[in-house]
Amino acid sequence: MAFTAELRGFLPLRPAGLLTRPADALAARRLADSLPLGGAPHRPRRTFSDLLVFRLDGNGTEPAVVKHPRSPRAAASLEHECEAVRRLARDERLGSWRRLLPVVRERRLEGPLPVLVESCLPGVEADALLRRSPALARRVAESALAAIRELHRATGRTREVTPLLDDWVEPRLAVLAGEVRWCRRGEGARALAAVRERVEGGLAGHRLLVAWTHADFHPGNVLVSEGRQTLSGVIDWAGAVPDGPSLLDCHTFVLTMRHQLAGREFGAVVADVVRRASLRSEDRRLLAGARALEAGPRAETAVTLLTWLWHVAGNLEKSARYARSHRWVADNVVSVLGELLADEGTAPVRGAPSRGRTG
């Protein structure tokens, strides 16, 4: 059993499509047959967060997106997404902004074939567009940041964040300690304490816009019109909260876009910010344009670490695959925590989960 668990840590986060495609096609057909909408499933695929997702076309109805949870964690994420979309859709403060939200057409998250069906929003996922046309990055980012800031301004208010930091930080540090064994003691535990100190020390006393926060606002969750590169939809609201540090959405988008365009892991991008004690100038300009940049290197590093913390904790909560993956833990968790320890003059990380070893 121990050998099997160790071997599983070398597997990719998403199983190879060639191996899973026949079973996924069969499952998608069964799910489509169980729905009153009818139609044929189109290109079913597994996501990193234990979902089987496909588009449902045909039978004279509007196209729909079908999501089938393949684990209890995935089902819980879909429940949260339904509630967040429901609340946002009913929020009169948002006005026409609500056109960017998917509409839940069917919700059946119990029983042998749990499923969530949402309207199919127009546009193409921004990460796919940027893979084809990386020169559009700035235009796409400016459109995405402007749109999400509309949500923040409509639903938020500026607050002094010192009393909020504990709620923003502690539950997510607990997720890392609970899911990644290396983080529970020794250097890992000291590194988590350093995250807490950097975030609290950099943001205590600041006043931030606290608002509805998507919490996973990256190019893969943004739909854009290919002609004008303007936002046409925002999807996957499973991590959304009504009272979050809203500037995290902007930082998440900018940092994940850099991770994609540079072909580097998200953790490596964040570790660079910690090492340099500043964002890259082009990233700072994008964030400043969206009024989502806190002045000073301490604040920049603190917000970057808070963004990273929400990102990795959110992934670990969504699927057990992340904690089991040696490579993901090494590249996205240990790389950042190790940089923090090095920056504070602590001895180099020993015994950390490498690509061949994890908790």
GIQUIDA-V673777 format. One record per run of one state. SS is the DSSP state (helix for helix, strand for strand, loop for the rest). FROM is the first residue (numbers start at 1). TO is the last residue. If there is no record, write none. Layout:
ss:SS from:FROM to:TO
ss:SS from:FROM to:TO
This chain:
ss:loop from:1 to:1
ss:helix from:2 to:8
ss:loop from:9 to:16
ss:helix from:17 to:33
ss:loop from:34 to:39
ss:strand from:40 to:46
ss:loop from:47 to:50
ss:strand from:51 to:57
ss:loop from:58 to:63
ss:strand from:64 to:69
ss:loop from:70 to:71
ss:helix from:72 to:89
ss:loop from:90 to:91
ss:helix from:92 to:100
ss:loop from:101 to:103
ss:strand from:104 to:108
ss:loop from:109 to:114
ss:strand from:115 to:119
ss:loop from:120 to:123
ss:strand from:124 to:125
ss:helix from:126 to:132
ss:loop from:133 to:133
ss:helix from:134 to:155
ss:loop from:156 to:156
ss:strand from:157 to:160
ss:loop from:161 to:161
ss:helix from:162 to:179
ss:loop from:180 to:180
ss:helix from:181 to:184
ss:loop from:185 to:185
ss:helix from:186 to:203
ss:loop from:204 to:206
ss:strand from:207 to:213
ss:loop from:214 to:218
ss:helix from:219 to:221
ss:strand from:222 to:224
ss:loop from:225 to:230
ss:strand from:231 to:234
ss:loop from:235 to:240
ss:strand from:241 to:245
ss:loop from:246 to:246
ss:helix from:247 to:262
ss:loop from:263 to:265
ss:helix from:266 to:276
ss:loop from:277 to:280
ss:helix from:281 to:289
ss:loop from:290 to:296
ss:helix from:297 to:318
ss:loop from:319 to:319
ss:helix from:320 to:324
ss:loop from:325 to:325
ss:helix from:326 to:343
ss:loop from:344 to:359
